[in-house]
Amino acid sequence: MVDASILPFLAEKGHIVSLVGGGGKTTLLYAMADCCAKKGWRTLATTTTHILCPGGGRWAQTDARLEALWRSGSYAVAGSAAPAGKLTAPAGQQLADWISRSEAVFVEADGAKHLPCKVPAEHEPVLLPQCDIVLAVAGLSALGKPLEQVCFRLKEACRVLSVAPDTLLTPGLLARMLADPQGGRKNVGRRQFHVVLNQADTSRRRMLGEQVLCILQQEYGINGFLTFFQEGERA
């Protein structure tokens, strides 16, 4: 569960938030959307790449379904059907129209093949021009493990970090990966930027996560947050 006490920007209407990186983006996206919908906001979740289609009938394909979901107090998910139970980016004009009618929008703008961290390829991430907040997400399960086991786009990560594939991922390296303009902060520009460290579900992971957040703040001037989800909350 997340709310404004954990992610302060959830207290404000009007944001278009894009999620990049790995380590639980979809779970976080739907949790933030649910938080805003429960406040009675017209909330939209969507993707510029691919996203797992949620249960509960939240997939909206028409204006009528969009409005019905909002009237019921639910968030709506916009996307076009794709293989393996996923959705891909909806038609541009429909998305632009639905965003203009929403009070909170959450966009999965990156993919990581279920790995806890990543560095983007040349064509990634896909940020909407309207987006005003970017969240770089990573899973704390990656720490202490070889980069080659936990990182999507390994070649790019080795280049950005100047390390070998078998290098163990330390808090300092993860902070650098998230803060680098060719890493988690790629194409952010003047948008608000924050880091979310997911999987903070043990005391050790929380301790390591606090170390990463401290490095991000002291060395890069970047704010971050710790989150975790129970088994039944995960997408």
SEFIVEX-56820 format. One line per field, with one value per residue: x, y negated, z of N, C-alpha, C, CB in turn; residue number from 0. Coordinates in pm, whole numbers, always signed. Each point is the difference from the previous one (the first is absolute). Glycine has a CB too. Layout:
N
n_px <- X,...
n_py <- Y,...
n_pz <- Z,...
ca_px <- X,...
ca_py <- Y,...
ca_pz <- Z,...
c_px <- X,...
c_py <- Y,...
c_pz <- Z,...
cb_px <- X,...
cb_py <- Y,...
cb_pz <- Z,...
num <- NUM,...
END
This chain:
235
n_px <- +84,+144,-143,+120,+181,+177,-12,+21,-119,-255,-63,-52,-303,+205,+180,+3,+142,+196,+14,+311,+70,-62,-172,-336,-44,-252,-1,+24,-240,-207,+98,-60,-285,-93,+79,-192,-251,-14,-34,-287,+271,-189,+232,+88,+149,+135,+231,+149,-5,-214,-209,-12,-283,-25,-139,-231,-115,+306,-50,-129,-53,-158,+71,-149,+259,+82,-263,+3,+270,-101,-263,+179,+178,+180,+254,-145,+237,+12,+70,-62,-97,+325,-19,-95,-347,+113,-202,+198,-34,-335,+29,+242,-298,-42,+235,-107,-282,+112,+196,-249,-151,+260,-60,+262,+149,+125,+180,+73,+236,+106,-49,+171,-119,-180,+284,-53,+97,-69,+257,-280,+109,+89,-306,+35,-58,-175,+51,-321,+163,-162,+278,-47,+160,+264,-112,+333,-204,+285,-158,+162,+18,+258,+143,+238,-6,+272,-102,-79,-256,-141,+13,-276,+265,+248,+79,-107,+144,+288,-38,-78,+240,+262,-126,+119,-299,+135,-81,-120,-240,+208,-273,+197,-152,-288,+95,+106,-272,-160,+195,+35,-136,+1,-221,-254,+55,-88,-123,+22,+38,-34,-102,-5,+278,-160,+225,-291,+260,-263,+62,-58,-78,+280,+38,+163,-188,+9,+317,+5,-216,+180,+241,-178,-83,+301,+79,-243,+88,+305,+8,-260,-100,-173,-233,+43,-266,+128,-241,-15,-244,-72,+91,-240,+181,+100,-157
n_py <- +120,-224,-201,-248,+190,+79,-254,-329,+69,+146,-327,-47,+66,+56,+288,+64,+228,+68,+267,-43,+288,+259,+47,+60,-171,+168,-52,-308,-15,+116,-174,-270,+98,+58,-288,-136,+191,-79,-323,+94,+33,+43,+263,+5,+281,-87,+165,-237,+352,+171,-83,+315,-67,-124,+270,-165,+41,-186,+69,-324,+171,-292,-290,+237,+97,-290,-32,+287,-61,-274,+122,+213,-250,+95,-179,+11,+217,-233,+298,+37,+288,+28,+309,+68,-105,-280,-222,-48,-284,-2,-61,-214,-54,+185,-142,-289,+71,+124,-242,-196,+181,+11,-166,+190,+48,+271,-17,+327,-237,+342,+291,+85,+269,-53,-215,-115,-182,-84,-154,-106,+199,-264,+31,-95,-290,-26,-313,-13,-255,+63,+99,-243,+289,+138,+211,+53,+276,+100,+265,-115,+278,-188,+27,+209,+48,+2,-303,+292,+11,-287,-96,+44,-49,+263,-216,-231,+104,-4,-301,-112,+130,-52,+346,+228,+58,+33,-327,+162,-196,-173,-115,-93,+153,-104,-301,+36,+124,-255,-225,+100,-274,+330,+74,-62,-256,+156,-311,-167,-241,-138,+317,-90,+180,+177,+217,+162,+153,+206,+167,-211,+363,-40,-209,+41,-182,-232,-9,-31,-235,-178,+38,-113,-256,-81,-4,-181,-231,-16,-1,-171,-250,+317,-75,+316,+69,+254,+116,+263,+82,+192,+207,-189,-244,+191,-142
n_pz <- +0,-201,+202,-92,+212,-270,-181,+173,-291,+170,+82,-338,-133,-228,+4,-314,+246,-277,+200,-128,+97,-6,+221,-105,-312,+72,+309,-44,-200,+196,+257,-154,-98,+297,+103,-202,+39,+311,-89,-180,-223,-260,+94,-322,+111,-294,-51,-146,+8,+36,+228,+83,-182,+322,+37,-25,-329,-15,-334,-30,-295,+69,+86,+144,+155,+97,+152,+141,+150,+111,+125,+169,+157,-289,-30,-279,-43,-253,-141,-292,+132,+58,-58,+283,+66,-188,-24,-252,+78,+36,-293,+72,+36,+252,+148,-44,+124,+263,+71,-6,+237,+228,+257,-99,-302,+158,-293,+78,-126,-1,-111,+257,-203,+320,+38,+297,-265,-288,-55,-173,-217,-102,+92,+337,+110,-240,+189,-108,-134,+273,+162,+231,+89,-160,+244,-87,+87,+136,+92,+270,-196,-114,+294,-89,-341,-166,-80,-96,+217,-83,-327,-189,-190,+99,-210,+179,+263,-126,-96,+280,+161,-211,+54,-165,-83,+295,+111,+271,-129,+224,+98,-229,-226,+87,-8,-295,-106,+90,-122,-314,-136,-59,+268,+35,-189,-312,-47,+316,-207,+224,+109,+303,-27,+241,-13,+18,+180,-121,+245,+294,+64,+210,+231,-273,-171,+218,-8,-312,+0,+184,-209,-233,+163,+63,-304,-80,+197,-63,-318,-103,+215,+30,+234,+23,+114,+151,-203,+168,-185,+254,-214,-44,-141,-263,-245
ca_px <- -84,+69,-86,+76,+99,+119,+32,-73,-67,-134,-96,-28,-62,+52,+129,+14,+117,+55,+85,+106,+85,-46,-23,-136,-67,-143,-64,+1,-90,-140,-22,-17,-128,-106,+1,-65,-140,-74,-27,-103,+59,-6,+138,+29,+127,+23,+139,+57,+72,-91,-38,-88,-140,-44,-129,-104,-74,+41,+45,-99,+22,-91,-31,-106,+60,+85,-85,-63,+101,+19,-118,+0,+109,+118,+83,-16,+125,-9,+101,-42,+30,+128,+13,+39,-76,+52,-49,+101,-43,-125,+9,+45,-104,-81,+77,+9,-132,-27,+89,-53,-119,+41,+57,+129,+35,+120,+42,+117,+72,+125,-14,+122,-5,-15,+124,-17,+56,+35,+47,-76,+62,-6,-139,-74,-140,-94,-67,-95,+33,-81,+47,+69,+78,+58,+46,+91,-31,+92,-28,+115,+51,+115,+125,+87,+2,+69,-80,-51,-115,-111,-18,-41,+91,+128,+107,-13,+32,+145,+57,-30,+66,+142,+31,-17,-131,-7,+15,-110,-69,+7,-86,+57,-21,-142,-30,+53,-83,-129,+20,+74,-82,-22,-62,-136,-39,+8,-105,-88,-7,-40,-105,+33,+58,+18,+31,-76,+66,-103,+44,+58,-86,+76,+80,+125,-26,-32,+127,+73,-74,+31,+133,-13,-67,+96,+94,-72,-22,+125,+89,-70,-110,-122,-82,-52,-95,+0,-133,-7,-136,-22,-23,-131,-10,+87,-64
ca_py <- -120,-129,-118,-125,-1,+65,-70,-125,-56,+58,-92,-109,+33,-59,+52,+111,+64,+111,+91,+62,+87,+137,+28,-17,-121,+18,+3,-137,-81,+27,-42,-146,-28,+36,-102,-123,+30,+8,-137,-53,-65,+68,+50,+81,+71,+36,+34,-36,+121,+111,+11,+112,-40,+30,+63,-88,-73,-141,-37,-83,-7,-101,-112,+39,+83,-89,-76,+93,+34,-115,-16,+107,-22,+75,-56,+63,+32,-21,+72,+88,+140,+54,+140,+40,-69,-135,-112,-89,-139,-26,-97,-128,-99,+45,-20,-144,-44,+54,-69,-135,+12,+67,-80,+62,+95,+78,+57,+88,-54,+74,+143,+57,+147,+51,-13,-108,-130,-9,-123,+0,+3,-129,-39,-1,+32,-73,-96,-89,-142,-58,+52,-101,+68,+130,+83,+108,+106,+114,+94,+17,+137,+0,-36,+109,+106,-41,-81,+83,+77,-81,-124,+4,-81,+14,-69,-144,-23,+8,-121,-116,+12,+33,+121,+128,+61,+77,-91,+1,-130,-63,-119,-110,+24,-14,-143,-59,+47,-71,-144,-35,-49,+109,+106,-28,-140,-27,-79,-62,-143,-86,+65,+50,+133,+67,+143,+87,+128,+96,+124,-29,+82,+57,-103,-17,-75,-139,-64,-26,-102,-130,-37,-49,-130,-97,-31,-77,-135,-71,-11,-38,-90,+66,+57,+132,+58,+145,+61,+146,+50,+138,+89,-22,-134,-12,+17
ca_pz <- +0,+2,+11,-2,+107,-55,-125,+24,-117,-12,+62,-94,-128,-122,-44,-95,+58,-79,+73,-79,+78,+21,+141,+51,-51,-24,+131,+52,-82,+33,+139,+0,-65,+94,+106,-48,-30,+126,+43,-88,-117,-129,-6,-119,-10,-139,-33,-131,-44,+29,+140,+30,+11,+137,+19,+53,-103,-3,-134,-69,-144,-55,+89,+94,+104,+79,+91,+93,+100,+87,+85,+99,+95,-42,-106,-131,-69,-144,-76,-108,+31,-48,+42,+136,+101,+22,-79,-52,-2,-73,-109,+53,+21,+114,+122,+28,+46,+133,+94,+23,+86,+124,+109,+33,-106,+29,-128,-4,-114,-11,+29,+58,-8,+137,+76,+98,-38,-141,-65,-126,-132,-70,-29,+126,+18,-87,+87,-65,+19,+108,+129,+81,+103,-38,+111,-34,+96,+6,+108,+90,-11,-90,+69,+42,-101,-123,-91,-110,+46,+49,-77,-140,-81,+69,-74,+28,+141,+15,-60,+84,+129,-23,+78,-69,+26,+123,+114,+96,+4,+133,+10,-78,-143,-30,+2,-122,-110,+2,-13,-121,-111,-95,+78,+42,-23,-143,-65,+99,-26,+111,+78,+134,-5,+128,-4,+88,+25,+38,+64,+132,+84,+112,+67,-73,-123,+36,+35,-124,-72,+60,-47,-137,+4,+54,-108,-102,+49,+28,-115,-124,+29,-44,+106,-30,+94,+13,-2,-14,-16,+39,-113,-62,-59,-117,-132
c_px <- +88,-103,+89,+100,+130,+49,-77,-73,-139,-107,-48,-64,+81,+132,-16,+135,+43,+95,+100,+80,-57,-42,-137,-73,-152,-78,-10,-99,-146,-32,-21,-134,-116,-11,-76,-147,-83,-27,-107,+53,-22,+143,+17,+137,+18,+148,+40,+80,-96,-30,-91,-143,-52,-130,-103,-73,+39,+50,-112,+35,-87,-18,-102,+58,+90,-83,-66,+98,+22,-119,-4,+108,+127,+87,-27,+137,-21,+111,-61,+44,+131,+9,+34,-71,+48,-74,+120,-60,-130,+23,+26,-109,-91,+73,+7,-132,-27,+91,-56,-122,+33,+54,+131,+27,+133,+35,+120,+74,+127,-30,+131,-1,+4,+131,-7,+65,+34,+65,-64,+87,-22,-143,-85,+45,-86,-84,-95,+41,-73,+49,+74,+79,+51,+46,+91,-11,+108,-38,+124,+53,+123,+132,+75,+11,+75,-93,-64,-121,-124,-35,-41,+81,+139,+112,-3,+40,+151,+69,-20,+78,+150,+44,-19,-134,-11,+20,-122,-59,-3,-100,+52,-22,-147,-40,+49,-83,-129,+16,+60,-94,-19,-58,-143,-49,+0,-125,-96,-15,-36,-111,+47,+53,+20,+37,-93,+72,-104,+65,+70,-77,+74,+83,+131,-21,-33,+127,+79,-70,+26,+139,-6,-63,+93,+100,-66,-17,+133,+85,-69,-116,-135,-73,-53,-87,+16,-144,+15,-147,-7,-32,-131,-17,+75,-74,+49
c_py <- -125,-111,-123,-10,+65,-72,-132,-57,+59,-85,-106,+53,-57,+54,+111,+62,+117,+82,+65,+93,+140,+21,-31,-124,+17,+5,-140,-87,+22,-38,-152,-38,+29,-102,-126,+23,+3,-137,-65,-72,+84,+43,+96,+66,+46,+32,-60,+117,+118,+1,+121,-51,+38,+79,-102,-82,-145,-45,-75,-8,-105,-113,+39,+84,-83,-73,+90,+39,-115,-21,+104,-18,+76,-85,+77,+23,-11,+76,+83,+143,+43,+144,+15,-80,-140,-102,-79,-140,-17,-100,-139,-99,+38,-26,-148,-53,+48,-63,-138,+2,+59,-99,+57,+108,+67,+84,+92,-30,+77,+147,+56,+152,+64,-1,-123,-133,+1,-133,-1,+13,-135,-48,-11,-116,-80,-90,-89,-146,-63,+40,-108,+60,+132,+69,+109,+106,+108,+88,+24,+142,+8,-18,+125,+114,-48,-76,+86,+84,-86,-120,+26,-105,-2,-77,-149,-31,+4,-124,-121,+4,+27,+118,+123,+62,+74,-85,+7,-141,-51,-115,-117,+17,-13,-147,-67,+39,-80,-149,-42,-50,+101,+123,-36,-140,-38,-73,-69,-150,-78,+62,+29,+142,+53,+146,+73,+134,+95,+122,-25,+76,+79,-111,-25,-81,-145,-77,-35,-107,-139,-48,-57,-139,-109,-41,-86,-146,-76,-22,-54,-97,+55,+59,+137,+53,+152,+52,+153,+39,+145,+83,-27,-134,-11,+29,+128
c_pz <- +0,+16,+7,+114,-45,-124,+1,-120,-21,+69,-98,-128,-116,-50,-104,+31,-87,+85,-95,+92,+12,+144,+53,-47,-11,+131,+59,-76,+39,+144,+9,-63,+95,+113,-43,-31,+127,+59,-88,-121,-125,-35,-116,+15,-144,-22,-133,-56,+12,+149,+16,+16,+138,+2,+44,-104,-16,-138,-72,-147,-68,+101,+105,+114,+90,+104,+103,+111,+96,+93,+111,+106,-32,-91,-128,-61,-150,-70,-109,+31,-65,+48,+148,+108,+31,-86,-51,-11,-78,-112,+57,+30,+116,+130,+37,+55,+142,+105,+34,+93,+137,+102,+53,-105,+37,-123,+19,-130,-32,+28,+49,+3,+139,+79,+90,-35,-148,-32,-138,-124,-69,-18,+126,+89,-97,+89,-80,+22,+118,+139,+77,+116,-56,+127,-56,+109,-7,+117,+83,+1,-88,+74,+46,-99,-124,-93,-109,+39,+23,-88,-144,-77,+63,-69,+30,+144,+23,-56,+92,+131,-11,+86,-88,+36,+133,+126,+92,+10,+144,+7,-82,-149,-38,-1,-128,-122,-9,-29,-133,-111,-112,+70,+34,-31,-148,-51,+98,-25,+126,+86,+143,-14,+140,-26,+96,+9,+56,+68,+133,+107,+107,+62,-74,-128,+31,+36,-126,-83,+55,-41,-141,-1,+52,-107,-107,+43,+13,-125,-126,+22,-41,+120,-41,+113,+1,-1,+5,-7,+45,-124,-72,-66,-132,-129,-66
cb_px <- -183,+187,-182,-195,-184,-80,+40,+168,+223,+106,+111,+193,-226,-118,+94,-145,-71,-23,-183,+13,+79,+151,+232,+76,+209,+53,+85,+239,+166,+0,+139,+249,+102,+36,+220,+217,+70,+103,+235,-140,+173,-205,+21,-142,-13,-194,-21,+9,+226,+91,+20,+189,-34,+113,+114,+132,-182,+59,+155,-41,+61,-119,+50,-168,-10,+155,-42,-147,+110,+141,-124,-91,-171,-128,+180,-225,+70,-105,+143,+13,-245,+113,+73,+221,-47,+224,-216,+112,+239,-131,-156,+201,+9,-107,+134,+171,-83,-72,+198,+84,-137,+52,-231,-26,-122,-55,-86,-115,-93,+138,-178,+21,+112,-184,+129,-13,+92,-188,+224,-168,-37,+211,+22,-28,+44,-7,+198,-185,+40,-194,+17,-178,-137,+72,-211,+160,-249,+187,-176,-92,-231,-147,-105,-59,-219,+152,+151,+231,+159,+66,+169,-234,-194,-74,-11,-183,-220,-16,-43,-228,-214,+45,-70,+249,-22,+84,+143,+108,-141,+244,-65,+169,+198,-44,+15,+229,+99,-83,+27,+176,+81,+190,+223,+37,+93,+145,+17,+68,-66,+64,-91,-178,+113,-166,+242,-220,+226,-146,+22,+74,-151,+7,-103,+84,-82,-227,+5,+83,-173,-147,+101,-22,-219,-27,+121,-121,-205,-5,+128,+65,+157,+104,-64,+200,-161,+218,-94,+220,-39,-83,+134,-89,-21,+193,-21
cb_py <- +125,+90,+132,-108,+7,+218,+220,-45,-36,+225,+40,-128,+2,-196,-59,-110,-71,-134,+41,-201,-198,+79,-41,+124,-53,+123,+233,+27,+11,+185,+194,-30,+54,+242,+90,-75,+130,+221,-18,-21,-109,-136,-26,-152,+75,-146,+212,-242,-94,+135,-251,+127,+29,-208,+215,-9,+152,+22,+201,-134,+240,+177,-158,-5,+196,-29,-166,+87,+154,-104,-95,+151,-40,+216,-71,-109,+153,-226,+4,-190,+47,-230,+53,+66,+218,+98,-12,+190,-71,+47,+140,+39,-57,+176,+205,-24,+3,+214,+126,-67,+26,+206,-68,-46,-139,+7,-202,+182,-221,-203,+20,-205,-10,+142,+113,+178,-34,+153,-6,-138,+252,+60,+110,+249,+53,+189,+2,+170,-14,+3,+231,-158,-108,-85,-47,-157,-46,-136,+108,-183,+84,-90,-216,-61,+91,+198,-195,+6,+158,+70,-108,+81,-143,+223,+173,-16,+100,+250,+94,-10,+82,-240,-114,+34,+21,+195,-152,+191,+63,+64,+74,-31,+152,+224,+0,+4,+228,+168,-7,+170,-225,-87,+64,+163,-56,+204,+157,+175,+49,-196,+100,-147,-55,-156,-47,-116,-110,-79,+102,-230,+16,+231,+65,+217,+210,+73,+127,+237,+168,+56,+178,+237,+116,+100,+216,+209,+79,+99,+189,+221,-185,+51,-231,+43,-192,-8,-197,+34,-158,-74,+170,+151,-91,+66,-251
cb_pz <- +123,-145,+119,-107,+168,+92,-128,+170,-103,-10,+219,+95,+110,+70,+223,-185,+232,-211,+168,-157,+124,-182,+25,+192,-126,-211,+37,+68,-186,-167,+80,-11,-224,-55,+80,-94,-202,+41,+84,+197,+147,-79,+247,-144,+243,-73,+131,+67,+73,-195,+34,+111,-250,+77,+58,+201,+46,+240,-9,+209,+5,-136,-185,-188,-153,-195,-181,-185,-163,-176,-196,-174,+168,+20,+166,-33,+188,+35,+198,-167,+19,+4,-232,-90,+91,+57,+134,-126,+18,+208,-141,-124,-242,-143,-52,-181,-237,-105,-93,-227,-206,-132,+60,+251,-176,+249,-120,+138,+56,+69,-173,+137,-224,-84,-186,+163,+232,-56,+130,+114,-17,-118,-222,-14,+240,-173,+154,+33,-244,-155,-99,-62,+185,-229,+133,-125,-21,-104,-139,+139,+34,-177,+73,+227,+86,+21,+46,-88,+103,+225,+147,+62,-79,+78,-181,-171,+65,-14,-230,-102,+90,-57,+214,-1,-243,-129,-141,+129,-201,+23,+226,+176,+0,+103,+250,+101,+25,+163,+243,+61,+55,-140,+94,+174,+225,-27,-190,+166,-235,-138,-212,+108,-217,+113,-59,-60,+41,-192,-226,-78,-193,-109,+219,+95,-110,+81,+219,+0,-50,+194,+145,-83,+35,+230,+43,-70,+122,+226,+95,-90,-26,-224,+76,-140,-38,+130,-131,+126,-191,+229,+118,+166,+228,+142,-25
num <- 0,1,2,3,4,5,6,7,8,9,10,11,12,13,14,15,16,17,18,19,20,21,22,23,24,25,26,27,28,29,30,31,32,33,34,35,36,37,38,39,40,41,42,43,44,45,46,47,48,49,50,51,52,53,54,55,56,57,58,59,60,61,62,63,64,65,66,67,68,69,70,71,72,73,74,75,76,77,78,79,80,81,82,83,84,85,86,87,88,89,90,91,92,93,94,95,96,97,98,99,100,101,102,103,104,105,106,107,108,109,110,111,112,113,114,115,116,117,118,119,120,121,122,123,124,125,126,127,128,129,130,131,132,133,134,135,136,137,138,139,140,141,142,143,144,145,146,147,148,149,150,151,152,153,154,155,156,157,158,159,160,161,162,163,164,165,166,167,168,169,170,171,172,173,174,175,176,177,178,179,180,181,182,183,184,185,186,187,188,189,190,191,192,193,194,195,196,197,198,199,200,201,202,203,204,205,206,207,208,209,210,211,212,213,214,215,216,217,218,219,220,221,222,223,224,225,226,227,228,229,230,231,232,233,234
END
